[in-house]
Amino acid sequence: GGEPIPPGGSRCSLGFNVRSGSTYYALTAGHCTNISSSWSIGTRAGTSFPGNDYGIIRHSNAAAADGRVYLYNGSYQDITSAANPSVGQSVRRSGSTTGVHSGTVTGLNATVNYGSGQIVSGLIQTNVCAEPGDSGGSLFAGSTALGLTSGGSGNCSSGGTTFFQPVVEALNAYGVSVF
């Protein structure tokens, strides 16, 4: 999780690798999977944006599916469960543009209008920074998966507000689990 997954042209970050039986998938943002059906790691198996902001890619090589999140310092965070966060919870985000940044959950069930009629609801609001290319990346606390980077304002120089798609909703929608 957290590492770059380029399709043709644009870049997003992988959220969490997940599985259903012996089939492995990657979760990322829906505004990413909307762009392309073909990805460096495999083929799109589903996408939901706007309204929600999640999508799923089936790994072409199951051995490449790592259940951990990359921390951009040579180490990884094992992920053993998924949950919905609570306000005030300390969280970390991993993404391929800015690496790992930490902060706090400041709100739940937020609705964001990204323009051009692209409205997403039910989002986790945080004071964690993010920048373009971090989209789809992992929001987590310890070994618990929490969300997928959706969007926001600001940057990692001055700080910002970032919204996340709750990962539990995406896991339930596709019948997959973290590992």
C-alpha positions as CSV (number, residue, x, y, z in Angstrom):
1,G,0.0,0.0,0.0
2,G,1.0,3.6,-0.6
3,E,3.1,2.8,-3.7
4,P,2.6,4.2,-7.2
5,I,0.4,2.4,-9.7
6,P,0.7,4.1,-13.1
7,P,-1.8,3.4,-15.9
8,G,-1.3,5.2,-19.2
9,G,-0.5,8.8,-18.3
10,S,-1.6,9.6,-14.8
11,R,-0.4,8.4,-11.5
12,C,-2.2,7.3,-8.4
13,S,-1.2,5.4,-5.3
14,L,-2.3,1.9,-4.1
15,G,-4.4,1.9,-1.0
16,F,-4.5,-1.6,0.3
17,N,-4.0,-5.0,-1.3
18,V,-6.9,-7.3,-0.5
19,R,-8.1,-10.8,-1.3
20,S,-11.1,-12.9,-1.9
21,G,-10.1,-16.5,-1.5
22,S,-7.0,-17.0,-3.7
23,T,-7.7,-14.0,-5.9
24,Y,-5.8,-10.8,-5.1
25,Y,-6.9,-7.2,-5.7
26,A,-5.8,-3.7,-5.0
27,L,-8.1,-0.9,-3.7
28,T,-7.5,2.6,-4.7
29,A,-9.5,5.8,-5.4
30,G,-12.5,5.6,-7.8
31,H,-11.5,8.8,-9.5
32,C,-8.3,6.9,-10.4
33,T,-9.9,3.7,-11.6
34,N,-12.4,5.8,-13.6
35,I,-9.5,6.9,-15.8
36,S,-8.3,3.6,-17.1
37,S,-9.2,-0.1,-17.2
38,S,-5.6,-1.2,-17.6
39,W,-3.0,-0.7,-14.9
40,S,0.6,-1.6,-14.3
41,I,-0.4,-4.2,-11.7
42,G,-3.5,-5.6,-13.5
43,T,-7.0,-4.9,-14.7
44,R,-9.8,-2.8,-13.2
45,A,-12.5,-5.0,-11.7
46,G,-14.8,-2.2,-10.4
47,T,-15.0,1.5,-9.9
48,S,-17.4,3.8,-7.9
49,F,-17.0,7.6,-8.4
50,P,-18.6,10.1,-7.9
51,G,-20.9,9.4,-4.9
52,N,-18.2,7.2,-3.5
53,D,-14.5,7.3,-4.3
54,Y,-13.2,3.7,-4.5
55,G,-12.1,1.3,-7.1
56,I,-10.6,-2.2,-7.3
57,I,-7.9,-3.7,-9.6
58,R,-7.4,-7.4,-10.0
59,H,-3.7,-8.3,-9.7
60,S,-2.3,-10.0,-12.8
61,N,0.4,-11.5,-10.6
62,A,-0.9,-12.6,-7.1
63,A,2.7,-12.8,-5.8
64,A,3.0,-9.1,-6.3
65,A,0.2,-8.4,-3.8
66,D,1.8,-7.3,-0.5
67,G,-0.7,-6.9,2.3
68,R,1.5,-4.3,4.0
69,V,1.8,-0.5,3.6
70,Y,5.1,0.9,2.5
71,L,6.4,3.6,4.9
72,Y,8.9,5.2,2.5
73,N,11.8,4.7,4.9
74,G,12.6,1.1,3.8
75,S,10.1,-0.4,6.2
76,Y,6.5,-1.6,6.0
77,Q,3.5,-1.6,8.3
78,D,1.6,-4.9,8.5
79,I,-2.2,-4.5,8.1
80,T,-4.3,-7.1,10.0
81,S,-7.7,-5.5,10.2
82,A,-10.0,-2.7,8.8
83,A,-12.2,-0.3,10.7
84,N,-14.1,3.0,10.6
85,P,-12.1,5.7,12.4
86,S,-13.3,8.0,15.2
87,V,-12.9,11.7,15.5
88,G,-9.7,12.6,17.3
89,Q,-8.0,9.4,16.3
90,S,-4.3,9.7,15.3
91,V,-3.7,8.4,11.8
92,R,-1.0,8.1,9.1
93,R,-1.3,8.3,5.3
94,S,1.1,6.8,2.8
95,G,1.2,8.0,-0.8
96,S,3.6,8.0,-3.8
97,T,4.1,11.8,-4.0
98,T,4.8,12.8,-0.4
99,G,5.4,9.5,1.4
100,V,4.0,9.2,4.9
101,H,2.4,12.0,6.9
102,S,0.5,11.9,10.1
103,G,-2.4,13.8,11.7
104,T,-5.8,13.5,13.2
105,V,-9.3,12.6,12.1
106,T,-11.3,15.9,12.4
107,G,-14.7,14.8,11.0
108,L,-16.8,12.0,9.7
109,N,-19.4,11.6,7.0
110,A,-18.2,14.7,5.1
111,T,-19.5,15.6,1.7
112,V,-17.1,17.2,-0.8
113,N,-17.8,18.8,-4.2
114,Y,-14.7,18.3,-6.4
115,G,-16.4,20.4,-9.2
116,S,-17.9,19.4,-12.5
117,G,-20.7,17.6,-10.6
118,Q,-18.4,15.3,-8.9
119,I,-19.8,15.1,-5.3
120,V,-18.6,12.5,-2.9
121,S,-20.2,11.8,0.5
122,G,-19.5,9.8,3.6
123,L,-15.8,10.8,3.7
124,I,-13.4,10.9,6.6
125,Q,-12.0,14.4,7.2
126,T,-8.4,14.9,8.5
127,N,-5.7,17.5,9.0
128,V,-3.2,15.2,7.2
129,C,-1.6,16.8,4.1
130,A,-1.6,15.3,0.7
131,E,-0.7,16.3,-2.9
132,P,-1.6,15.1,-6.4
133,G,-0.4,11.5,-7.0
134,D,-1.1,10.6,-3.3
135,S,-4.7,9.8,-4.4
136,G,-5.9,6.3,-3.6
137,G,-3.2,5.9,-1.0
138,S,-3.5,4.3,2.4
139,L,-5.0,5.8,5.6
140,F,-4.2,3.7,8.6
141,A,-3.6,3.6,12.3
142,G,-1.2,1.0,13.5
143,S,-2.1,-2.3,11.8
144,T,-5.7,-1.1,11.0
145,A,-6.7,0.0,7.5
146,L,-9.1,3.0,7.6
147,G,-9.4,4.8,4.3
148,L,-8.3,5.6,0.7
149,T,-7.0,9.1,-0.1
150,S,-9.7,11.0,-2.0
151,G,-8.7,14.6,-2.2
152,G,-8.6,17.9,-0.4
153,S,-6.9,21.3,-0.2
154,G,-3.4,22.6,0.7
155,N,-0.2,20.7,0.4
156,C,2.6,19.2,2.5
157,S,4.6,22.4,2.7
158,S,2.0,24.6,4.3
159,G,-0.4,21.8,5.5
160,G,-3.9,21.0,4.4
161,T,-7.1,19.2,4.8
162,T,-7.5,15.8,3.2
163,F,-10.6,13.6,2.8
164,F,-10.6,9.8,2.6
165,Q,-13.0,7.2,1.4
166,P,-13.8,4.8,4.3
167,V,-12.1,1.4,3.4
168,V,-14.7,-0.7,5.2
169,E,-17.4,0.4,2.7
170,A,-15.2,-0.6,-0.2
171,L,-14.3,-4.0,1.4
172,N,-18.0,-4.7,1.9
173,A,-18.9,-3.6,-1.7
174,Y,-16.5,-6.0,-3.3
175,G,-16.5,-8.8,-0.7
176,V,-12.8,-8.6,-0.1
177,S,-10.7,-8.4,3.0
178,V,-7.3,-7.1,4.1
179,F,-4.5,-9.6,4.8
